[in-house]
Amino acid sequence: MLCNKSGKSMFEYLFGDKKKLAPGPPELMRPEERRRAIEGSSTAELAARLLIAPTALMQLTPEEALTVVSYMIPQKIAAGTTFITEGDKSDTGYMLLVVEGEVTVESILVSRRTPVTVSVLGPGSLVGEMGLVDGRARLASCTASTDVRCAVLSRAALGTLSVDDPRTAAKLMFAVSLRIAERLRDATEKLKKYSQLTQAMQQEIDHLLPD
């Protein structure tokens, strides 16, 4: 588990109790209180628009996106902070939506010791959604390339949403699943191209070697 100097998990350090949407435990708020808490918030409206962008969950309606945002917690992550670590099995209970800034995604590939940059994600991108769904070890490390503003959805908040608004929660998880499937499909295509390139290089090497 990734911890800071205080001994708290990185999730607790970044997203613990530093911000609340309203007085009292957020998990005890009624749906109408959640909506009032974000009413008139330009940041919440921006997050809702980004949540239904092509890079996120475009299957949601604007109204459903606002509902989901009302269960998220706004946070800031300082540049240089690694908030998700590849292989971590403990801090998997959240995903976040990038509202402002950039996040670098890195992975230590097979037979490599140095992390390789997989992608750089900007506003409207989801980070950590696979861990939220299956709770398994993180597949890559994520570091704030710049100061990042984001909206965090925890597994606990998702559970509350499922009770308060089952239809929106089900549609959210369906949209997240489609997003994960799309990423896996893209990864498969990249692996196919890599395999073809490797095969072509091997054929070229075999051609150059003497019989």
C-alpha positions in Angstrom: 0.0 0.0 0.0 1.4 3.4 -1.0 1.7 5.6 2.1 2.9 9.1 2.9 5.1 10.1 5.8 2.1 10.3 8.2 1.5 6.6 7.6 -1.8 7.1 5.9 -2.6 5.4 2.6 -2.3 7.6 -0.4 -6.0 7.6 -0.9 -6.6 8.8 2.7 -3.8 11.4 2.3 -5.2 12.8 -0.9 -8.9 12.2 -0.6 -9.7 11.4 3.0 -11.6 14.1 4.9 -9.9 17.1 3.5 -13.1 18.3 1.7 -16.7 17.6 2.2 -19.6 18.6 0.0 -21.7 19.8 2.9 -21.7 19.8 6.7 -22.0 16.2 8.1 -20.8 12.9 6.6 -21.3 13.1 2.8 -22.5 9.5 2.7 -25.5 10.4 4.9 -26.7 13.2 2.6 -30.0 12.8 0.9 -30.0 13.0 -2.9 -31.7 16.4 -2.9 -29.1 17.7 -0.5 -26.3 16.6 -2.8 -27.9 18.4 -5.7 -28.3 21.6 -3.7 -24.6 21.3 -2.6 -23.4 21.6 -6.2 -26.2 23.9 -7.5 -24.6 26.9 -9.2 -21.1 25.4 -9.0 -19.2 26.1 -12.3 -16.7 23.4 -11.3 -19.5 20.8 -10.9 -21.1 21.8 -14.2 -17.8 21.5 -15.9 -17.2 18.1 -14.4 -20.6 17.0 -15.6 -19.9 18.2 -19.1 -16.5 16.4 -19.1 -18.1 13.2 -17.7 -20.1 12.8 -20.9 -17.3 13.7 -23.2 -16.1 11.1 -25.8 -13.0 10.4 -23.6 -15.2 9.5 -20.6 -18.8 8.3 -20.3 -20.8 9.7 -23.3 -23.6 7.2 -22.7 -24.8 9.3 -19.7 -27.3 12.1 -20.2 -26.4 15.6 -18.8 -28.9 15.1 -16.0 -27.4 11.7 -15.1 -23.9 13.2 -15.2 -24.9 15.9 -12.7 -26.3 13.2 -10.5 -23.1 11.3 -10.6 -21.0 14.4 -10.0 -23.1 15.1 -6.8 -21.6 11.9 -5.4 -18.0 12.9 -6.3 -15.6 14.9 -4.2 -13.5 17.7 -5.8 -9.8 17.5 -5.1 -6.5 19.0 -6.1 -3.3 16.9 -6.7 0.0 18.7 -6.7 2.3 18.3 -9.7 4.7 15.4 -9.3 2.4 13.3 -7.0 2.1 9.7 -7.9 -1.5 8.9 -6.7 -1.9 5.4 -8.2 1.0 2.9 -8.1 1.2 -0.1 -10.4 0.7 -3.4 -8.6 -0.9 -1.7 -5.5 -3.8 -3.9 -4.3 -5.0 -1.8 -1.4 -5.8 1.7 -2.8 -8.2 0.5 -5.5 -11.5 1.9 -4.1 -11.8 5.0 -6.3 -11.6 6.4 -9.8 -11.3 10.1 -10.7 -12.3 12.4 -13.5 -9.6 14.9 -14.6 -11.1 18.3 -14.7 -8.0 20.4 -15.2 -4.3 19.5 -15.8 -2.5 16.4 -17.1 -1.8 12.9 -15.7 1.0 10.7 -17.0 0.3 7.0 -17.0 3.3 4.7 -16.8 3.9 0.9 -16.7 6.8 -1.4 -16.2 6.5 -3.7 -19.1 7.7 -7.3 -19.2 11.5 -7.6 -19.0 11.9 -3.8 -18.3 12.9 -2.1 -15.1 12.2 1.4 -16.2 8.6 2.7 -16.4 7.4 3.3 -19.9 4.9 6.1 -20.5 1.7 4.6 -21.8 -0.3 7.8 -22.2 -0.9 11.3 -21.0 -4.4 12.1 -20.0 -6.0 15.5 -19.9 -9.4 17.0 -19.0 -12.3 14.7 -19.5 -10.3 11.5 -18.9 -11.1 8.8 -16.4 -8.3 7.4 -14.2 -8.5 4.2 -12.2 -11.9 3.0 -13.3 -10.8 -0.6 -13.7 -9.7 -0.8 -10.1 -13.1 0.6 -9.0 -14.9 -2.1 -10.9 -12.9 -5.2 -9.9 -10.9 -4.1 -6.9 -7.8 -5.8 -8.2 -4.2 -4.5 -8.3 -3.6 -1.3 -10.3 -2.3 -2.0 -13.8 -0.3 1.2 -14.1 1.1 4.1 -12.2 -0.5 7.6 -12.5 1.4 10.8 -11.7 0.2 14.4 -11.9 2.3 16.0 -14.7 0.9 19.4 -13.7 -1.3 20.5 -10.8 -4.5 18.6 -11.3 -8.1 19.4 -10.4 -10.2 16.3 -10.3 -13.5 14.8 -9.1 -13.2 11.6 -7.2 -15.8 8.8 -7.0 -15.2 6.2 -4.3 -16.6 2.7 -4.1 -18.5 3.8 -1.0 -20.1 6.7 -2.9 -20.9 4.4 -5.7 -22.7 2.1 -3.2 -24.7 5.0 -1.9 -25.6 6.0 -5.4 -26.8 2.5 -6.1 -29.2 2.7 -3.2 -30.4 6.3 -3.9 -30.7 6.0 -7.7 -30.2 2.4 -8.9 -31.0 3.3 -12.6 -28.3 5.9 -12.8 -25.8 3.7 -10.9 -26.5 0.8 -13.3 -26.1 3.1 -16.3 -22.9 4.5 -14.9 -21.4 1.0 -14.4 -22.5 0.0 -17.9 -20.8 3.1 -19.4 -17.6 2.4 -17.3 -17.6 -1.2 -18.5 -17.9 -0.1 -22.2 -15.0 2.3 -21.6 -12.9 -0.5 -20.2 -13.8 -2.7 -23.1 -12.8 0.0 -25.5 -9.4 0.4 -23.8 -8.8 -3.3 -23.8 -9.7 -3.5 -27.5 -7.2 -0.6 -28.3 -4.5 -2.4 -26.2 -5.2 -5.7 -28.2 -4.8 -3.8 -31.5 -1.5 -2.3 -30.3 -0.2 -5.8 -29.3 -1.1 -7.1 -32.7 0.8 -4.4 -34.4 3.8 -5.0 -32.0 3.7 -8.7 -32.8 3.6 -8.0 -36.6 6.6 -5.6 -36.2 8.5 -8.1 -34.2 7.9 -10.8 -36.8 9.0 -8.6 -39.6 12.2 -7.6 -37.8 12.9 -11.3 -37.1 12.4 -12.1 -40.8 14.8 -9.3 -41.7 17.4 -10.6 -39.2 17.0 -14.2 -40.6 17.5 -12.9 -44.1 20.7 -11.1 -43.2 22.2 -14.0 -41.3 24.3 -16.4 -43.4 22.9 -19.9 -44.0 
